[in-house]
Amino acid sequence: MEKNTEAKNISELVAGKRVLIVEDDEGLNKLIQKSLRRSGFDCFGVTSGADAIESVKKNPNQALLIDQQLPDMNGTDLVRSLIEHTHDIIFVAMTGHGDEKIAVEMMKLGAKDYLIKGFDLTDILPMVFKRVFSELETEKKLVRAEEALQETNARHSSMMANIGDVIGIMGVDGLMKYKSPNIERWFGWKPEDLVGTDGWETIHPEEIERIQKEFYALLEKENASTTVEYRYKCKDGTYTWIELVAVNCINDTTINGILLNYHDISDRKQAENDLRKSEEKFRATFRTSPDAINLNRAEDGLYIDINDGFTKIMGYSREDIIGKSSLEFNIWNDSKDREKLVSGLKKNGLVENLEVKFISKDGQIKTGLMSARILSIENENTILVHYS
């Protein structure tokens, strides 16, 4: 792809902020669309790989959120198919459970991020796609910067000073040849603090070896590029997470080195950390809540897990109930309550504050409020039920 065509395509994609949700769970698909639309994205949803391919053919200027498990193919095969048909796609991958091999494969295929579905998925996705479109904006600037760099040294200096991200050039000897003036705003350094110094000195000591391997591999491939994440040392001695795009421009007479584009990803790293803490908090809440909480398989209602609160309120132990459905225990005092729950979940994927009466193991009638929602956990549609 010619650089001016590439820049034009990126510009159209960034301007449109269109996201195609490829998720076969229609309820979750709609929830994701709703969440992203609230953050200003133009969203559309499909439930199969074939529909996704057709949509991209009609409009290639859209980013994709791709679930790994689809009814007609998996997410990895979908990405390969789009690439084989020369579609230069921008995508984020997601799955119901962690799989290191799938994650590595998706990142090799160019995924901008790899997410594991959790209870905060709809909250975290707007931040993820804001970062993706921000990176595309940066990429657009970088493409234009590379074109400008090839014209004249004077134009190169002027352009570098006005790019939002920090730009640098490192020689094959590892010494910094150039840093754009806005590095002071980002990291506290002045350009003159770093020009002529060892470029490895601003990398966290625990990550120098990993980054050096990436750079040595980059030097072996003409016009190649690589993207790495690491902790960058600020002038005050603290470290912040950055994403670095490095381009081998050794044979470029203007640059004669490795062109570096620094992008601050500390917010994304914080969001990932917050998500991890949220998941840990949910697990703790599930186990320790005095209310009854249970997980049921959506397709047949079989119990997957219950908490201690469920045992105390209903009298059933995990051994009694896991792998069975509520119908087997005659838990419902009024079958219409169950019909209301099933109807609400099918329609909206969510039921809130439904007043119900249950029959406990010892025959007592328990009255309370029930809330339930459909989630995707470990690649299966799961019903989370809370009863108090």
C-alpha positions in Angstrom: 0.0 0.0 0.0 1.3 3.4 -1.0 1.9 5.8 2.0 -0.5 8.5 0.8 -3.2 5.8 0.3 -2.5 4.4 3.7 -2.7 7.8 5.4 -6.0 8.5 3.6 -7.5 5.2 4.8 -6.4 5.8 8.3 -7.8 9.3 8.2 -11.2 8.0 7.0 -11.3 5.3 9.7 -10.3 7.8 12.5 -12.9 10.4 11.3 -15.7 7.8 11.1 -15.0 6.2 14.5 -16.9 3.2 13.3 -16.7 -0.1 15.2 -18.1 -3.4 14.0 -19.0 -5.8 16.9 -18.5 -9.5 15.9 -20.2 -11.4 18.7 -22.7 -14.2 18.4 -24.3 -13.5 21.8 -26.9 -11.0 20.7 -27.6 -9.7 24.2 -23.9 -9.0 24.8 -23.5 -7.6 21.3 -26.2 -5.0 21.9 -24.8 -4.1 25.4 -21.4 -3.5 23.9 -22.9 -1.4 21.1 -24.8 0.7 23.6 -21.7 1.2 25.8 -19.6 2.3 22.8 -22.2 4.6 21.4 -22.4 6.4 24.7 -18.7 7.2 24.2 -19.2 8.6 20.7 -18.5 5.6 18.5 -20.6 4.6 15.5 -21.4 0.9 16.2 -22.8 -2.0 14.2 -23.2 -5.6 15.2 -23.0 -9.0 13.4 -23.2 -12.5 14.9 -21.1 -14.5 12.4 -17.8 -14.5 10.6 -19.4 -14.5 7.2 -21.5 -11.4 8.1 -18.3 -9.7 9.3 -16.5 -10.5 6.0 -19.4 -9.1 4.0 -19.5 -5.9 6.2 -15.7 -5.3 5.7 -16.0 -5.8 2.0 -18.7 -3.1 1.9 -16.9 -0.7 4.2 -13.2 -1.4 5.0 -12.9 1.8 7.1 -14.0 0.3 10.4 -12.4 -1.2 13.4 -13.5 -4.6 14.6 -14.1 -6.2 18.0 -13.9 -9.9 17.3 -15.0 -12.7 19.6 -12.9 -15.9 19.4 -15.8 -18.3 19.3 -18.3 -17.7 16.5 -20.9 -20.1 15.1 -19.2 -20.5 11.7 -15.5 -20.0 12.4 -13.2 -18.8 15.1 -11.9 -15.3 15.4 -8.4 -16.3 14.4 -9.7 -17.8 11.1 -11.8 -14.7 10.5 -8.8 -12.4 10.8 -6.7 -14.7 8.5 -9.5 -14.7 5.9 -9.8 -10.9 5.9 -6.0 -10.6 5.6 -5.9 -13.1 2.7 -8.5 -11.0 0.9 -6.1 -8.0 1.2 -8.2 -6.2 3.8 -5.9 -4.2 6.1 -8.1 -4.5 9.2 -7.8 -2.8 12.6 -9.2 -5.1 15.3 -9.4 -5.9 19.0 -9.7 -9.6 20.0 -11.8 -10.9 22.9 -12.5 -14.3 24.4 -14.4 -15.8 27.3 -11.3 -17.3 28.9 -7.5 -16.7 28.8 -5.6 -18.7 26.2 -2.0 -17.8 25.8 -1.6 -19.4 22.4 -4.7 -17.6 20.9 -3.5 -14.4 22.5 0.0 -14.7 20.9 -1.5 -15.6 17.5 -3.9 -12.7 17.5 -1.2 -10.2 18.5 1.0 -11.6 15.7 -1.9 -11.1 13.3 -2.0 -7.4 14.3 -4.5 -7.2 17.2 -4.5 -3.8 18.9 -5.5 -5.5 22.1 -6.6 -8.9 23.5 -9.3 -8.8 26.2 -10.8 -11.5 28.4 -14.5 -11.1 29.0 -15.4 -10.0 32.5 -18.1 -8.2 34.4 -16.5 -4.8 33.5 -16.2 -5.6 29.8 -18.7 -2.9 28.7 -17.0 -0.4 30.9 -13.4 -1.1 29.7 -14.1 -1.3 26.0 -14.7 2.5 25.5 -11.2 3.1 27.0 -9.7 0.4 24.8 -11.2 1.9 21.5 -10.4 5.4 22.5 -6.8 4.3 22.8 -7.0 2.4 19.5 -8.3 5.4 17.6 -5.7 7.6 19.4 -3.0 5.2 18.1 -4.4 5.4 14.6 -4.3 9.1 14.8 -0.6 8.8 15.9 0.0 6.3 13.1 -1.5 8.8 10.6 0.9 11.5 11.9 3.8 9.1 11.7 3.1 8.2 8.1 2.9 11.8 7.2 6.1 12.4 9.2 8.0 9.7 7.4 7.0 11.3 4.0 8.2 14.7 5.3 11.4 13.3 6.6 12.4 12.1 3.2 12.2 15.6 1.7 14.7 17.8 3.6 16.5 17.9 6.9 15.0 21.4 7.6 11.5 20.3 7.0 12.2 17.2 9.1 13.1 19.4 12.2 10.0 21.6 11.8 7.6 18.7 11.4 9.1 16.7 14.4 8.6 19.6 16.7 4.8 19.7 16.1 3.8 16.1 16.3 1.7 15.3 19.4 3.7 12.2 20.4 7.4 12.2 21.2 9.6 11.4 18.2 13.2 10.3 18.4 16.1 8.9 16.3 18.6 6.4 17.6 21.8 5.5 15.8 23.0 1.9 15.2 25.4 2.5 18.1 22.6 3.0 20.5 23.2 6.8 20.9 20.3 9.2 20.7 20.6 11.5 17.7 17.3 13.4 18.0 14.4 13.9 20.5 11.4 16.2 19.6 10.9 19.2 21.9 7.6 17.9 23.4 9.6 15.2 25.3 9.9 17.8 28.1 6.1 18.0 28.5 5.7 14.2 28.5 8.8 13.0 30.5 10.5 16.1 31.9 13.6 15.7 29.8 14.9 18.5 27.5 16.1 17.2 24.1 19.6 18.3 24.9 19.5 16.1 28.0 19.3 13.0 25.9 20.9 13.7 22.5 24.3 11.9 22.5 23.4 9.7 25.4 22.9 5.9 25.5 19.3 5.2 24.5 19.2 2.2 26.8 19.6 4.3 29.9 15.9 5.4 29.8 14.6 1.8 29.8 13.7 0.1 33.0 16.6 -2.2 34.0 14.3 -5.3 34.1 13.3 -4.8 30.5 16.5 -3.7 28.7 17.4 -7.2 27.6 14.0 -7.8 26.0 14.0 -4.4 24.2 17.5 -4.9 23.0 16.6 -8.2 21.4 13.7 -6.5 19.5 16.0 -3.8 18.2 18.8 -6.1 17.1 16.2 -8.2 15.2 14.8 -4.9 13.7 18.3 -3.9 12.4 18.5 -7.1 10.3 15.4 -6.2 8.3 15.4 -3.2 6.0 12.4 -0.8 6.3 11.0 -3.1 9.0 9.2 -1.9 12.1 8.3 -3.2 15.6 6.1 -2.2 18.4 7.1 -2.7 22.1 5.8 -1.7 25.5 8.1 -1.0 28.4 8.6 1.4 31.3 10.4 4.6 30.3 12.4 6.6 32.8 11.3 10.2 33.4 13.7 12.9 34.5 12.4 12.8 38.1 13.5 9.1 38.3 10.0 7.6 38.1 8.9 5.3 35.3 5.9 5.4 33.1 4.5 2.8 30.6 5.0 3.7 26.9 4.3 2.0 23.6 7.2 2.5 21.2 7.0 2.1 17.5 10.5 1.7 16.0 11.1 1.9 12.2 14.4 0.8 10.6 15.5 3.8 8.5 19.2 3.0 8.5 19.3 3.4 4.7 17.3 6.6 4.6 19.8 9.5 4.0 17.7 11.9 6.0 17.2 9.8 9.1 20.1 7.3 9.0 19.0 5.5 12.2 16.0 4.0 13.9 12.9 6.3 13.9 11.1 6.1 17.2 7.6 7.1 18.1 6.8 7.2 21.9 3.2 6.9 23.0 2.2 7.1 26.7 0.0 4.1 27.6 0.0 4.6 31.4 -3.8 5.2 31.4 -4.3 1.9 29.6 -2.1 0.0 32.0 -4.0 1.6 34.9 -7.3 0.5 33.3 -5.9 -3.1 33.0 -4.8 -3.0 36.6 -8.2 -1.7 37.7 -9.9 -4.5 35.7 -7.8 -7.1 37.4 -8.6 -5.6 40.8 -12.3 -5.6 39.8 -12.2 -9.2 38.9 -10.6 -10.1 42.2 -13.2 -8.0 44.1 -16.0 -9.9 42.3 -14.5 -13.2 43.3 -14.2 -12.1 46.9 -17.7 -10.6 46.9 -19.1 -13.8 45.4 -17.7 -16.0 48.1 -18.3 -13.7 51.1 -21.7 -12.0 50.3 -24.4 -12.9 52.8 -26.9 -12.8 49.9 -27.5 -15.8 47.7 -25.5 -15.6 44.4 -25.4 -18.4 41.8 -24.2 -18.9 38.3 -26.3 -21.0 35.9 -25.6 -22.2 32.4 -27.8 -20.2 30.1 -28.6 -23.0 27.6 -30.2 -25.4 30.2 -30.2 -23.6 33.5 -27.8 -26.0 35.2 -26.1 -24.6 38.3 -22.4 -23.9 37.7 -21.5 -22.4 41.1 -23.2 -21.1 44.3 -21.8 -19.1 47.2 -22.1 -19.6 50.9 -24.9 -17.1 51.1 -27.0 -19.4 48.8 -26.3 -22.4 51.1 -27.4 -20.4 54.2 -30.6 -19.0 52.7 -31.7 -22.0 50.6 -30.2 -24.8 52.6 -28.7 -26.5 49.6 -24.9 -27.4 49.5 -22.8 -27.3 46.4 -22.8 -31.1 46.3 -26.6 -31.0 46.3 -27.1 -28.5 43.4 -24.1 -28.2 41.0 -24.9 -29.8 37.7 -28.6 -29.7 38.2 -31.4 -27.2 37.5 -33.8 -25.3 39.8 -36.7 -27.3 38.3 -35.2 -30.5 39.8 -35.5 -29.2 43.3 -39.0 -27.6 43.1 -37.4 -24.3 44.3 -40.0 -22.1 42.6 -43.0 -21.4 44.8 -44.8 -19.9 41.8 -43.8 -21.1 38.3 -44.8 -17.6 36.9 -41.8 -16.1 38.7 -39.5 -18.4 36.7 -41.4 -17.5 33.5 -40.9 -13.7 34.2 -37.1 -14.4 34.8 -36.7 -16.4 31.6 -38.7 -13.9 29.5 -36.7 -10.9 30.8 -33.4 -12.5 30.2 -34.4 -13.5 26.6 -35.6 -10.0 25.9 -33.0 -7.8 27.5 -30.3 -10.1 28.9 -31.0 -8.5 32.2 -33.7 -8.7 35.0 -33.6 -6.3 38.0 -35.4 -6.4 41.4 -37.9 -9.1 40.5 -39.9 -10.1 43.6 -40.0 -13.9 43.9 -40.8 -16.6 46.4 -38.5 -19.7 46.8 -39.0 -22.9 48.6 -35.8 -23.8 50.7 -34.5 -27.3 51.2 -36.4 -27.5 54.5 -39.7 -26.4 52.9 -39.7 -22.8 54.1 -41.0 -20.1 51.8 -38.3 -17.4 51.2 -39.4 -14.0 49.8 -36.9 -11.6 48.3 -35.7 -9.6 45.3 -33.9 -11.3 42.4 -31.6 -9.7 39.8 -30.0 -11.6 37.0 -28.0 -10.9 33.8 -26.5 -13.0 31.0 -22.7 -12.9 30.8 -20.1 -14.8 28.8 -17.8 -16.6 31.1 -15.2 -19.1 29.9 -16.7 -19.0 26.4 -20.2 -20.0 27.6 -23.3 -17.9 28.1 -23.8 -17.8 31.9 -26.6 -16.4 34.0 -25.5 -14.5 37.1 -28.3 -14.4 39.7 -28.3 -12.3 42.9 -31.1 -13.0 45.5 -31.6 -11.0 48.7 
